[in-house]
Amino acid sequence: MREMLLGALKSYYVGNINKHIANVEIYLRTSVGIGEHSDIQASIDKELEAIDKYDSRLTIILKYFERKQVERKQENEKEEKKSPSK
C-alpha cells in the first residue's frame, strides 16, 4: 500500500511538472499566437512557480520517504548476512 501511494504521488508530481514545462515551451515558441496572455514573462513565471512547487514535493518524497525505505532494506540485508544460515 505504501509503495502504491508513493508511486501515485510521484506520477502525479512528474505529470504536473511535464505539463508546466510544455506550457513554458509553448510560450517560448509561439508567444505571438497566444492572445489571452499579453504578459508572456508573467505567464512563464507562473508556470515556473508551478514547476518549482511540484519539483519540491517530488524531492521531499524521494529524500525523506524513499531513502528511508532503501536504508531499511540495506539494514535488513546486513542483518541477514550477519546471522548464520542453517
C-alpha positions as CSV (number, residue, x, y, z in Angstrom):
1,M,0.0,0.0,0.0
2,R,2.8,2.4,0.9
3,E,4.6,1.7,-2.4
4,M,1.3,2.3,-4.3
5,L,0.7,5.7,-2.6
6,L,4.2,6.9,-3.1
7,G,4.2,5.8,-6.7
8,A,0.9,7.6,-7.3
9,L,2.2,10.8,-5.8
10,K,5.4,10.6,-7.8
11,S,3.5,10.1,-11.0
12,Y,1.2,13.0,-10.2
13,Y,4.0,15.3,-9.5
14,V,6.0,14.3,-12.6
15,G,2.9,14.7,-14.7
16,N,2.3,18.2,-13.5
17,I,5.9,19.1,-13.9
18,N,5.8,17.9,-17.5
19,K,2.5,19.8,-18.1
20,H,4.0,23.1,-16.9
21,I,7.2,22.5,-18.9
22,A,5.1,22.0,-22.0
23,N,3.3,25.3,-21.3
24,V,6.6,27.2,-21.0
25,E,7.8,25.6,-24.3
26,I,4.6,26.8,-25.9
27,Y,5.0,30.3,-24.6
28,L,8.6,30.4,-25.8
29,R,7.9,29.0,-29.3
30,T,4.5,30.5,-30.2
31,S,4.1,33.5,-27.9
32,V,2.7,35.7,-30.8
33,G,-0.3,33.4,-31.2
34,I,-1.4,33.5,-27.5
35,G,-3.8,36.3,-27.3
36,E,-5.1,35.9,-23.8
37,H,-1.6,36.2,-22.3
38,S,-0.4,39.7,-23.1
39,D,2.4,39.5,-20.5
40,I,4.3,36.4,-21.6
41,Q,7.0,36.8,-19.0
42,A,4.5,36.8,-16.1
43,S,2.8,33.8,-17.6
44,I,6.1,31.9,-17.9
45,D,6.9,32.9,-14.3
46,K,3.6,31.4,-13.1
47,E,4.5,28.2,-14.9
48,L,7.9,28.2,-13.3
49,E,6.4,28.6,-9.9
50,A,4.2,25.6,-10.5
51,I,7.2,23.5,-11.7
52,D,9.0,24.6,-8.5
53,K,6.1,23.5,-6.3
54,Y,5.8,20.1,-7.8
55,D,9.5,19.5,-8.0
56,S,9.9,20.4,-4.4
57,R,7.2,17.9,-3.4
58,L,8.8,15.2,-5.5
59,T,12.1,15.9,-3.9
60,I,10.6,15.5,-0.4
61,I,9.1,12.1,-1.4
62,L,12.5,10.9,-2.8
63,K,14.6,12.3,0.1
64,Y,12.5,11.6,3.1
65,F,10.4,8.6,2.2
66,E,12.1,6.5,-0.4
67,R,15.5,7.0,1.1
68,K,14.3,5.6,4.4
69,Q,12.9,2.6,2.5
70,V,16.3,1.9,0.8
71,E,18.1,2.3,4.2
72,R,15.8,-0.2,5.8
73,K,16.3,-2.6,3.0
74,Q,20.1,-2.3,3.3
75,E,19.9,-2.8,7.1
76,N,17.8,-6.0,6.6
77,E,20.4,-7.3,4.1
78,K,23.2,-6.6,6.6
79,E,21.3,-8.4,9.3
80,E,20.8,-11.4,7.0
81,K,24.5,-11.6,6.3
82,K,25.4,-11.4,10.0
83,S,23.1,-14.2,11.1
84,P,24.4,-17.7,10.2
85,S,22.2,-19.6,7.8
86,K,21.3,-23.2,8.7
